[in-house]
Amino acid sequence: MSLSDWDECFLLHQRSFGETSLIAEIFSKNNGKMSLMARGAKKPKSKFFGYLTPFTKLQVTYSGRSDMKTLTNIDRDFSTSTNSFSKTSYSLLYINELLMRLLPKDAAQEDLFFLYEEFLNKVARGDELEITLRHFELDLLDMLGYGLDFENDIDRNEAIESEKNYSFIPERGFRESMNSNFSGADIINIRTRELSKVSKKYLKHLTQTAIHFCLDGRDLESRDIFKRIKI
């Protein structure tokens, strides 16, 4: 087997299939989001047992021509631990669910693969989680073609001015508004990715409103979990 047969990937989600097998939804470097059948993966003696873990880069080979490929080999670096993600696991599960919902099937997204990998690296080294999440959400929207226009007012097609206030209109952009606390300076700082200068509350509202629109109004299961935890 040549090295070119191997594909780098991250596990996004997995579910049981029968008594001993798993269906793994992965995000691969070469082929984007894919479904893999890991036959016998729940058996302790399986060569797949213990390898299918989220938030860790995996090396896999697979076969088949249908939408459901068959996992044939798997490897990972066990020297890297996912323990550092324990306090942030709900946020990471949210990102994985987001990728599951928004990524097209079997379409290479190499730039997004590297973006996701860098996101995990930032979380692992302890970068501020909320700012890291907002960076990823904004870049994800850009890469998938849902990017926001931070340049001009949607009504007048005039440049955003720092001293004015604006309201966000999903899918369209920003409209000057006296009733909004979202300033032009905020919009300019988001455009230049100086997110630490923007209110976390307004920034989160912006990205989640944009993402909710991309999901056609469907709620994410991970958000329901967050709500139950906070109650």
C-alpha positions as CSV (number, residue, x, y, z in Angstrom):
1,M,0.0,0.0,0.0
2,S,1.5,3.3,-1.0
3,L,1.5,6.5,1.1
4,S,-0.8,8.1,-1.4
5,D,-3.6,5.7,-0.4
6,W,-3.8,7.2,3.0
7,D,-6.1,10.2,3.7
8,E,-5.9,12.5,6.7
9,C,-9.2,13.1,8.5
10,F,-11.1,14.1,11.6
11,L,-14.0,12.2,13.1
12,L,-17.2,14.4,13.2
13,H,-19.7,11.9,14.4
14,Q,-20.2,8.1,14.8
15,R,-23.2,5.8,15.4
16,S,-23.7,2.1,15.9
17,F,-24.5,-0.2,13.1
18,G,-25.6,-3.6,14.2
19,E,-24.0,-5.1,17.3
20,T,-20.4,-4.7,16.4
21,S,-19.9,-2.1,13.7
22,L,-19.8,1.7,13.5
23,I,-20.7,4.3,10.9
24,A,-18.2,7.1,11.1
25,E,-18.8,10.5,9.6
26,I,-15.4,12.0,8.8
27,F,-14.0,15.2,7.4
28,S,-11.1,14.2,5.2
29,K,-8.4,16.3,3.6
30,N,-8.8,14.7,0.1
31,N,-12.6,14.1,-0.2
32,G,-14.3,16.3,2.4
33,K,-17.2,14.9,4.4
34,M,-17.6,11.2,4.0
35,S,-19.4,8.2,5.6
36,L,-17.3,5.2,6.4
37,M,-18.4,1.7,7.6
38,A,-16.0,0.5,10.3
39,R,-16.9,-3.2,10.4
40,G,-16.4,-4.9,13.8
41,A,-15.0,-1.6,15.3
42,K,-16.7,-2.2,18.6
43,K,-14.9,-5.5,19.2
44,P,-11.9,-5.2,21.5
45,K,-9.8,-7.3,19.1
46,S,-10.7,-5.2,16.1
47,K,-7.9,-3.2,14.4
48,F,-10.2,-0.2,14.6
49,F,-11.0,-0.4,18.3
50,G,-10.1,2.7,20.2
51,Y,-8.9,4.6,17.2
52,L,-12.1,6.5,16.2
53,T,-11.9,9.5,18.5
54,P,-12.9,13.1,17.8
55,F,-10.7,16.1,17.7
56,T,-7.6,14.1,16.8
57,K,-6.2,13.8,13.3
58,L,-6.5,10.3,11.9
59,Q,-4.9,8.5,9.0
60,V,-7.3,6.2,7.1
61,T,-7.7,4.2,4.0
62,Y,-11.0,3.1,2.6
63,S,-12.6,1.3,-0.4
64,G,-15.8,1.3,-2.3
65,R,-17.7,3.4,-4.9
66,S,-21.0,4.0,-3.1
67,D,-21.7,6.9,-0.8
68,M,-20.9,4.6,2.1
69,K,-17.2,3.6,1.9
70,T,-15.6,0.8,3.9
71,L,-12.8,1.7,6.3
72,T,-9.9,-0.6,5.6
73,N,-7.0,0.8,7.8
74,I,-6.7,3.5,10.5
75,D,-3.8,5.0,12.4
76,R,-3.4,7.9,14.8
77,D,-0.7,9.5,17.0
78,F,-1.5,8.3,20.5
79,S,1.2,10.6,22.0
80,T,-1.3,13.5,21.5
81,S,-4.0,13.5,24.2
82,T,-7.5,14.9,23.9
83,N,-7.7,15.5,27.7
84,S,-7.0,19.2,27.0
85,F,-10.4,19.4,25.3
86,S,-12.4,18.1,28.2
87,K,-13.5,21.5,29.4
88,T,-14.4,22.7,25.9
89,S,-16.0,19.5,24.6
90,Y,-19.5,21.0,24.2
91,S,-18.1,23.8,22.1
92,L,-16.2,21.4,20.0
93,L,-19.2,19.2,19.5
94,Y,-21.1,22.3,18.4
95,I,-18.4,22.9,15.7
96,N,-18.5,19.3,14.6
97,E,-22.3,19.4,14.3
98,L,-22.0,22.6,12.3
99,L,-19.7,20.9,9.8
100,M,-22.0,17.9,9.6
101,R,-24.9,20.2,8.7
102,L,-23.2,22.6,6.3
103,L,-20.5,20.6,4.5
104,P,-21.6,19.1,1.2
105,K,-21.0,15.3,0.9
106,D,-17.9,14.0,-0.9
107,A,-16.6,17.5,-2.0
108,A,-13.0,18.3,-1.2
109,Q,-12.6,21.3,1.1
110,E,-8.9,21.3,1.8
111,D,-8.7,25.0,2.9
112,L,-11.5,24.3,5.4
113,F,-9.8,21.2,6.5
114,F,-6.7,23.2,7.4
115,L,-8.9,25.9,9.1
116,Y,-10.5,23.2,11.3
117,E,-7.1,21.7,12.2
118,E,-5.8,25.1,13.2
119,F,-9.0,25.7,15.2
120,L,-8.3,22.6,17.2
121,N,-4.6,23.6,17.7
122,K,-5.7,27.0,19.1
123,V,-8.1,25.4,21.5
124,A,-5.5,22.8,22.6
125,R,-2.9,25.5,23.4
126,G,-5.4,27.5,25.4
127,D,-6.4,30.4,23.2
128,E,-9.5,32.3,24.4
129,L,-12.3,29.9,23.4
130,E,-15.0,32.4,22.6
131,I,-12.8,34.5,20.3
132,T,-11.5,31.3,18.6
133,L,-15.0,30.1,18.0
134,R,-16.1,33.4,16.5
135,H,-13.0,33.4,14.2
136,F,-13.9,29.9,13.0
137,E,-17.5,30.7,12.4
138,L,-16.8,33.8,10.3
139,D,-14.1,32.0,8.3
140,L,-16.4,29.0,7.8
141,L,-19.2,31.2,6.5
142,D,-16.7,32.8,4.1
143,M,-15.4,29.5,2.8
144,L,-18.8,28.0,2.2
145,G,-20.1,31.1,0.3
146,Y,-22.2,32.5,3.1
147,G,-19.8,35.4,3.9
148,L,-21.1,38.7,5.1
149,D,-20.5,42.1,3.5
150,F,-18.7,44.2,6.0
151,E,-17.9,46.9,3.5
152,N,-21.1,48.8,2.6
153,D,-24.6,49.7,3.9
154,I,-27.1,47.5,2.0
155,D,-29.6,50.3,1.4
156,R,-27.3,53.1,0.2
157,N,-24.3,51.1,-1.0
158,E,-22.1,53.5,1.0
159,A,-19.1,52.5,3.0
160,I,-19.7,51.5,6.6
161,E,-18.8,54.5,8.8
162,S,-17.3,53.9,12.3
163,E,-19.4,56.5,14.1
164,K,-22.8,55.3,12.8
165,N,-24.9,52.4,14.2
166,Y,-26.2,49.5,12.1
167,S,-28.6,46.6,12.2
168,F,-27.7,43.2,10.8
169,I,-30.1,41.7,8.1
170,P,-29.5,38.0,7.6
171,E,-28.1,37.1,4.1
172,R,-28.0,40.7,3.1
173,G,-25.7,42.6,5.4
174,F,-25.9,45.8,7.5
175,R,-28.3,48.7,7.4
176,E,-27.9,52.0,9.2
177,S,-30.2,52.1,12.2
178,M,-30.6,54.5,15.1
179,N,-32.1,51.7,17.2
180,S,-29.1,49.4,17.1
181,N,-26.1,49.4,19.5
182,F,-24.0,47.7,16.8
183,S,-21.6,50.4,15.7
184,G,-19.8,50.8,12.4
185,A,-16.5,50.5,14.4
186,D,-17.6,47.0,15.4
187,I,-18.3,46.0,11.8
188,I,-14.9,47.3,10.7
189,N,-13.2,45.5,13.5
190,I,-14.9,42.3,12.5
191,R,-13.9,42.8,8.9
192,T,-10.3,43.1,9.9
193,R,-10.7,40.3,12.4
194,E,-9.8,42.4,15.4
195,L,-12.5,40.5,17.3
196,S,-11.3,41.3,20.8
197,K,-12.3,44.9,20.3
198,V,-16.0,43.9,19.7
199,S,-18.6,43.1,22.3
200,K,-18.7,39.4,22.8
201,K,-22.5,39.5,23.1
202,Y,-23.0,41.4,19.8
203,L,-20.4,39.3,18.0
204,K,-22.0,36.0,19.1
205,H,-25.5,37.3,18.2
206,L,-24.2,38.2,14.7
207,T,-22.5,34.8,13.9
208,Q,-25.3,32.7,15.4
209,T,-28.0,34.7,13.5
210,A,-26.0,34.2,10.2
211,I,-25.5,30.5,10.9
212,H,-29.2,30.0,11.9
213,F,-30.2,31.5,8.5
214,C,-27.8,29.1,6.7
215,L,-29.4,26.2,8.6
216,D,-32.8,27.2,7.3
217,G,-33.9,27.9,10.8
218,R,-33.2,24.4,12.1
219,D,-31.8,24.2,15.6
220,L,-28.6,22.4,16.4
221,E,-28.8,19.5,18.9
222,S,-25.7,20.8,20.7
223,R,-27.4,24.1,21.4
224,D,-30.3,22.3,23.1
225,I,-27.7,20.6,25.3
226,F,-26.2,23.9,26.2
227,K,-29.7,25.3,27.2
228,R,-30.4,22.2,29.4
229,I,-27.0,22.6,31.1
230,K,-27.6,26.2,31.9
231,I,-31.1,25.7,33.4
